[in-house]
Amino acid sequence: MRRSLVVTVMLASGSTVRSEPAPDPSRAYVELGAAAVGGTELYAAVSIESGYRPGPYGLWLHAVFQQGNIAGPFASQEGSDDAITSSGHLAVRVGIDKRICLEGHVWCAIAGVDAGYLHQYAISRANPKDLRGPVVVPHLGLDFGGHVRFRPGIEANVAHGVETVGLTAAIAYLW
């Protein structure tokens, strides 16, 4: 009698007994990382990012700032006309991401797109290169951990008909 009463109450209330993942409790994050970005040359950059999740649907709004220079052996060819005398990488972007997580929110995947401004330059006597203007950046990444998370990723920069690829790695703090 008691068992049938519980089943009857559950059916009448529309309740079901199934396990649904708990919603992600995080609402915001800050992130510090590094990026290796191909462009007019190969650039190494520091990246700072901050984001906010306005609702329960896994969509995140964020802003990204990257600053760097030409990396490694590409930076110096002393004595030649191709020697780089000045270089830089500056990117300022805003975007939206979708974060999909396994139960427990320890292992996640991120896909998104950003729009913003990109300035990359490499100045030499023989071949000065200067790219600046609007940029669209689709990106994919992994996101794993607890409140402190590791986020490796890949991104494509599309600006002025030039397509480049960047690899990223960051540590984020979610709250």
N, C-alpha and C positions, 0 to 999 in steps of 0.2 A: 504494500500500500504506500509506504513512504517513498520507494523508488519511483512508482508511477506518478506520485504527486510532484516530485522534483522534475521528472521528464516533462510533465504537463505544464509546469510553471515555466520551464525553459522554452518550450515550444510556443507557449502563449506570449512570452515576452519577446520572441524573435531572437533570442540569444543562441549562439552556436558555440560549441566547444572546439575551437581551433586555435592554433598558435599563429599570431601575426607578429611580425617584427615590431619592436617598439620604435616610435618615431625618434629621429636623431635629436638629442637634447641640445646640441650646439647651435648657437645663433650667430657667432662671429668668430673671426680668426685674424691673426697677424702672422706673417711669414717672412723669413729671411733666407735667401738662397743665392745660388750662382747659376749663370747661364753661359753656354758656349754657343755663339750665334754666327752662322755663316752669312756673309753679306758681300760688301765690296771687298772684304778680306775676312779672316777668322777673328772674331772678337770674343773676349772674356769679359763678363759683366757681373756686377752684383745686382741682385734683384730684391726689392721690397714690395710686399703685397699685403693688402688688407681686404677682407670680405665680410659680407653680411647676408644672412638667410632670412628674407622677409616673411616666409610662410613655411608650411609643413611639407612642401612638395619636392624638396631636394634641389631646388634652384637657388643658386648663390649669385649675388652681385659683387663685383670686386674691382679694385683699381691696382695697377701694376706700374712700378717705376724701375727701369733698368739703366745702369750707367757703367761704361767700361771702355776698354781700349783694345787695339790689336794685340793678339796673344802670341807668345813664344817666338819661334824663328821667323815668323812673318813680319815681326816688328823691325828687324834690323838687317840691312844689307849694306853696311857701312862702305862708303867709298864709291858706290854705284849711283847712277841716276835714279834707280828704283828705290833707294833708301827712303824709308818712311820718316818724315820729319815731324809729323803730327797726325794723330788719329783719335777717333772717338766713336762711341756708340751710345745713343740716348733714345730710350723708348718710354713713352707715357701712354698707358692704355686703360680703358675700362671695358668690362665685359660681363658675360653671364655664363655660368657653368651649371651642368647637371651632375650631381654626385649620386652614384648608385652604390649601396653598401650591402654586404652580406649581414646576416643577423649578428647583432652585437656591435656593429659599426666599427670593427677593427680593420677589416679589409674593404677598401672602396676603390672605385674607378671614377675618373673625372673626365668629362668631355665638355668643351665649351668653345666660345669664339669671343675675341676682343676686337675693339676698334680703337685707333688712336693715332699718335704721331711718332714717326721714326726719323732719326738723323744718324747716319753712318758716314764717316769720312776717313780717308787715308790720303795724306798729302805727301807727294814725292815730286822731284823736279821733272821727271819724265812722264808721270802718269797720275795726275791728281784725280781722286775719285770722291764724289760727294753725292750722297743720296739723302733726300729729305722730303717729307710729306706724309700724307695719310697712309695708314697701314691697317690691314685686316689680318688677324692672327688666330686661325683655328688651332686648337691644342688638345692633346690627350695626355692623361697621366694616371698614376697610381697614388693611393693615399692610404697609409696604414699606420696604426698606433692607437694611443688613447687620446688624452688631451694634448700631448706632444706627439706630432705625427711627422713621418718622413714622406716626401712627395717627389718622386722622380717623374720626369715627363718629356714630351717632345712637342715642339710647336713649329708651325710654318709661318713665315712672314711674307705677306703678299703686298708689295708696294711698287707703284710705277711699273708694273709688268715684270718686276724682279721677284722671283720666288726663292726664299732661303729657308734653311732648316736650323732649328736651335734645339739643344739638349739642356734640360734644366734639372736641378736638384735643390730641394729646400727643406727646411725644418719649419713646421707651423705649430702654433699654439691655438687650440680651439677652446672656446668657452660658451 
